[in-house]
């Protein structure tokens, strides 16, 4: 009632709409007959229908990938629905997120081109090594308007050999309509959920909190907190995970060991990492988008040990040109705002 007094339901933002299916379920459980419940119910049904279509497409994709020898691992909403939520309508999915092994990504791209999927960048660009040197994934759309986010890397591009191997080695099995598939283990899924949620994605503003709590409540005994700490150190994610987990513990009394929070809080973090995280969550960006691109560029150059002083500025310009598709440096100005 307090929330409704402050919000015009006809002008609701997209991020809030992503939570409405959960609101509908909770109102039903509490037997509250809210006047707007049919609106929430309609969004639940719409989510259920669209997710069923996406899961059918996921089955088709993994079947074809298995036939041509491509390993794939489902992420985010697909993984949550398969192993945690079970009711497809409760967790809206805008797309299907799939991780493939780094050395198999171009075979996957060949398949998508053959099947008529339209990528966010030209296929000729995707086949260049430089593309995935600075992009962890690429978006593709089919003729039915469905989207797939094809990941070569889970979080960031990495020049380090076998940087994704520990995700693959610790993946766990699930199934879609009886078809065996792989998803991230609970610890890695929690890490990915928090890191992705704390980035600048409007749809994730609230949903990452619900997703993280779903993982913690559903698989708490299986969370490997030592692994989480090791991944935070290895991948330079300490500020994000410290603040994300601390937020969940304080706001929702999430079942997070106090020692894990203390360890993350006391972990030594470079000044550069703190600057990166503060920029990521800040609403004030006087220099526009450039610092964000610089942080990302440096991270791609060496994710284990930041060495920003050694990063060549000429390489950064090349990165911007590749990222924006600019023909020359003079086109950058119009892209910075």
N, C-alpha and C positions, 0 to 999 in steps of 0.2 A: 504493500500500500504506500509506503514511504517512497519507494522507487517510482511507482506509477504517478505520484503527485508531482514529480519533477520531470517526467518524460512524456513527450507526445508520441504515442505509439505509431502514428502515421509518418513520423519523421525519424524513426529509429535507425541507428547506424548499423552497418553491415556486421561489425564485430559483435554487437549485442545480439543480433539475429542468430549468430552461430550458437548462442547459449540457450535459445528458446526451447529446443527439443528437451534439454535437461530440465528446464523450468517446468515444461509440460509434465514430464515424468514425476517430478517431485510434488507437484500440485495433486496429481492423481494419487500418489502414495499417501499424502496427507489428507486426502479426501476434501480438498478445498475447491469449491465450485466458483472460480474466479470468473467475472463477466467477460474477460478477454481470453478465456481458456481455448476457445475455438480458433483464435489466431495462432496460439502456440501449438495447438494440435495440427493445424494446417501446415505449419512449418516443419513439424515432426514428420508428417506424412510425405511432404515434399522431399525432405532429407532422406527418408527411407527409400523412396522411389529412385532418386538420383543415385544413391549409394548402391542400390541393387544393380543399376545399369553399369556403374563403374566397376563393381566387383565382377560382373560378367565379362567386361573388357579385360580386367586383370587376369581372369582365368584364361582367356584367349591368348593374352600376351605371354604368360608364363608357359603355357602349353607350347607355343611356337618357339619360345626361347629354349625350352628343353629339347625340342626337336633339332634345333640347329646348334646346340652345344653352348648356350649362353647361360651362365649362372646369374640369378637375380635374387634380390632380397628386398622385401617390402618394408616401407618406412611409415612413420607418422600415422595418419588416420586409418589406413588399411591395416596396419599392424595392431592398432588399438581395437578395431572392430573385430578382427579375427580372434584375438586371444584375451581381450580384457573386457570389452563392452558387450559383445555378442549381439546386441540389438542395433542393426545398422542405422536406424533413424536417429539415434541419440547423439551421434557424432558426425555432423556434416563434413563431407569431403569435397573440396573444390577440384581435386585432381588425384591421380594415382602417383605416388612417389616410389620409384624403383631405383635401387642401387645395383649396378653391375660391376664386375671386376674391371679395374682400370684398363687391362689389356684386351678387354672384350667390348669396350664402348663403341668402337667404330663398326663392329659387326652388328651391334644393336642399331646403330644409326642407319646402316645399310638396310636393315629390315624395315625400319620405320619409313624410309624413303620408298622402298618397294611397295609398301602398303598404303602409300598416299598421305601419310601424316605430314602436317605442315609445321616446320620448326620455327622457333623465335629468331634464329639466324639461318642464313643460307646453308644448305648441306655442304657446299664446297668449303665454307668457313669452319664448319664443325669437324671436318676431317683434318684440319690443320692442328698440329700438336700445340700451337700457340693458344688455341681457343681454350682448351682445358688446363692450360698453365695458369689461367686467370679466372676460370669459371668452374664451380664444382658440379654444375648441372646445366641442362638445357630443357626448355619447355617445348612440348609438341602437342598439336591438336589434330584430331581426326575429323572426318566429314560429318560426324554426329555432334560436333562441338565439344567433345570430351577432351580433357587435358591429361597429359602425362608429364611428370617431371623426372627426366632421366638423369640419375646421378652417376658420375664417375668417382666422386669423392663425397663422403658423408657431410662434412662441414666446410672444409676449405681445400683448394688445390694444394698439393704437396709435392715438392721436388724429391722428397725422401723416398727411396725405394721401399715398397711394401708397407707404406704408411697406413693402408687400410686393412692390412692382413689380420690385425687383432679383432676387428669388427667381424670379419668373415669367420675366423677361427672359433669365435665365441657365439656365433649366431645360433638360434634355436628353431626347432621345427614347429610349423602350424599347418593349417590346411584351408583351402577355399573349395567348398562343395566337394570334399573328398580328395582334392588334388594337393599333394604335399608341397609346401612352400617354406621359405625361410624368412624369419624376421629377426630384428635385433633382440639380444637378450635384455631383460628388464633394466639392468644397470645402464647399458648403452642407450636404450630407448629413452630412459629418464634424462640422460645427458643431452641427447639430441633434442628432446622436447623443450628443455629449459633454454638451451643455447639458441635454438631457432625462435622460440617465443620472445626472447629478449631483444631480438633484432627488430628492425623497422618494418614490420609486416602488420598492416592494420587488422587483418583477420585473426592474428594471433594475440591481440592485446589482452583478451580475457581467456581465450580457449586454451592457451598453454597451461594455465593454472588448473583448469578442470582436467586436462590430459595428465598433467603431472600427478595430481591427486588420485586419479584413476589407477595409474601405475603403482603408486606407493601403497594404496589400500589393497590393490589386487595381488601384488607380488612382493610385499615388504620383506618376507623372509628370504627372498631370492636376490635382493639388492646387495651387491658386493661393494661395500663402502670403501674398502681399500682399493679396489679397481677404479672406482669413481675418482678417488683422490689421485691415483696414478695417472689417469687419463687427463684430469684437470691440469696436472703439472706438465705432462708430456705435450699436450696440445695447447698450452698457454690459455686455459679457460678458467683459471682460478677466480678472478673477479666476478665473472658471470655466474658461475655455479655457487659461489659464496653468497652472493646477493639473492639469487633465485631461490636457493634452498632456505636461506634465512627468512625470506619473505613468506614462503609457504609455512614454515614452522611458526612464525609469529602470527600470521593472519588466520591460518586454518588449523593450527596445532598439528601439522603434518608429522607423521611418525619418522622423524629424522634423528639419528643419534646425536646427542649434544657434542660428543667428541669430534664427530665429523665436521660440524659447524665451527667448532673452535679451531680445528686444524686448518680448515680453509681460510678462516679469518686471520690466522697468524702466519699463513704461508707468505714467504717473500715473493713479491711481485715487482717486476721492473716498472720504472716510471712510464716507459712507453706503453706497456700493457694497460696501466691505469688511465693514461690519456685516451687510449683506444676505447676502453669501456665507457668512460665518462662521455666521450663524444657520441657513442652509440645510443646512450639513453637520454642525451640532452635534447631539450626542445629548442635551445638557442645555438644556432650554428652560423656565426657571423661570416665565416669563410665559405659558406655554402657546402657543396658536396665534395669539394676537393680533399679535405682531410680524411673523409671516409674512404675515398678511393686510395689515398696514400697508405692508410692503415692496412687496407686489404692487400695492396700491392706488396708491402713489406712482409705481411704474413705469408703470402704466397711464395715469396723469395726464400724464406726460411722459417717454417712454423715452430721449430723447436727452440731456436735461439734468435731472437730479434736482433738484427744488425742494421738498423736504419741508416747509419752513417755510411755504410759500404754500398748501399743501394744507389745505383746510378740514376741521376735525374733523367737522362736521355731514355733509359729503359722505362721510366714512369710515363714519359710522354708517349712512348710506343704502346704501353699498356692502355692509356686513355684512348689512343687512336683505335686500337683493336676493340676495346670495350664499347666504344660509341660508334664505330663504323665511320669515323671521320676520314676524309680523303687527305687532309693536311691539317697542320696546327691551327690555321686561321679559322677553322670550323669549330674549335673548342669553345670559343666565347659564348656562342648561343646555347651551348649544352650545359653550362655551369649553373644556370639558374634553375 
